[in-house]
Amino acid sequence: MKGTKALFFLIVLTFFVSSCTSKANHEVKGLEGISDVNNTIVLKSETSDEVIGTPIRVLIVNTSQDPLYFSSSYGLQIFALLQNGWQRVLARTFPALSQGLVLPPLPEGGMEQILVYPEIPTNVKTIVLHIVIRGRKNKASGEPVGAYLDVTLHRAK
């Protein structure tokens, strides 16, 4: 139990220091079946100016010892916190993959940067997005893995 609390504290502290998360206590559906959330994959926001309409730079890091397999959409799901709760929003990614992605372990270069272009409603000034990436260990039929990242965007002034 102490090890779990220490690990949780370390993860929270890491995200707090790097300013990658906000409002992480919002409950979002969409991670069902993920047994290793934020343990096999780590997501980091590399967006310096989080303005609605600009792409969100997301770094996917494979911290496991195994290659990870992602579908052509990176298993991407995005949820927006709107007035009536969390709602799924559509998004494009770059690079767009035609065959999917095999992400090797970190010592073998296990990082991939993607640009995410979410479709944000025009009537919001500030919005919290919950970005979910899902993949699998060891081929398409392997154990599900995934991670999430909360990002707050605002309208340009």
N, C-alpha and C positions, 0 to 999 in steps of 0.2 A: 504494500500500500504506500509506504514512504517513497519507494522508487517511482511509482506512478505519479505521485504528487510532485516529486522533484523533476521528472521528465516534463510534466505539464507546465510547471513553473518556468523551466528552461525554454520551452517552446513559446510561451506567452511573452517572456522577457525578450527573446530574439525578435519576435514580430513587433513588439512595442518599440524597441530600440531602432529597428530599421524602418519604422513607420509604414509597415506593410498592411496592417489590419486596422479595422475600426468596427466597433459594434459587433464583435465576434460572438456575443452571446445570443444572437438571433437564431432561432431554430428554423432550419430549412430542410425540407424533404428533398431527396435526390441523391443521398449517399447510401441508400439501402444496399446491402450486399458488399460493402467495402469494409474489409476486416483490418486494413492497415493504413487508415487515413493519416496523412502527414508523417508517416514513418518510412515509407518506401519512396514516396515522391514528395519533394518539397517545392512549393511554388513561391516565387518572389516577384513583387511588382518592381519593374525597372522604369516606371513612368515617372518622369520628373515633374511634369505639370499635368495633374489629373483633371483635365477639362473635358466636359461633354463634347463629343464630336471628334476628339483626337484618339488615336489608337492607344490601347492599354498594352504595354510591353510586359509580357509574362515570361519569366524564366522557369522552365521545368527542369528539376534536378533529380536524377536517379541516385538515391543514396543506398540502394541495395547492392548485393553482390551479383544479381541476375540482370539480364537484359529485360527491358519492359517493352511491351507491344501496345501500340495505340492505333485506333481506327483512323480513317482519313479525316475525321473531325476532331481528333485528339480526345474523344469522349467528352467533349466540352458541353457543359450546361451552364447557363447564366441565369441567376434569379435577381430581380430588382425588388427592393423594399419600397412598395407604393402604399397609398392610403389604405387600401384594403388588404394589406399583408404582402407576403412574398409572392411574386409573379414571375413566371419564366419568360425571358426575353430572347429573341433571336439574335444571332451574332455571326459574323464572318471572321475567318482567321487568315493570317498570312504567315508563313507560306501555306497555300492550300495544298493538301496532300492528295494524290490520286491513289496511292497504294497503302497508305498508313505509314507508321513510323516505328522503327526499332531503336530504342534508346539504350545504349550500352551502360554498364555500371560507371560511376563517376571516375574511377582511375583510368578508364578507357575513353574519356570524353563525354560522359553521360549528362550533357546539358543541351537544352534546345530552347531557343528564344522564339516566341511567337508573338504576333500582333493580333489583338482581339478588338474587333469593331462591333460593339453592342448597339442594338437599335433602341435608343432611349426615347421615351415619350417627350414630345416637344413642350409640354406644360410644366416640367419640373426644373427647379433651379439647382437643387442638390439631390444626389441619389446615391444610395448604398447598393453596390453590386456584390453578389456572392458568386464567385467564379469557381466552377467545379471541373476538374480534369480527371478522367477515369481511363485506366488501361488494364493490362493483365501481365502477370509474370509468366515466363516460359511458354511462349506460343499463345495462340488465340484461345485455347481452352484452359489456360492456367488460372491461378488464383487472382481474383479481382484486386486491384489496388487503386488508390485515388488520393486526391488532396483538394483542398479548397483555399481560396484567398478572398478576403473581403477588401473592397476598394471603394472609397468615396469619391465621386466625381461632382464637379460643380460647373455651372455655366460660366463662360468667359465674361469678364466685366467690361 
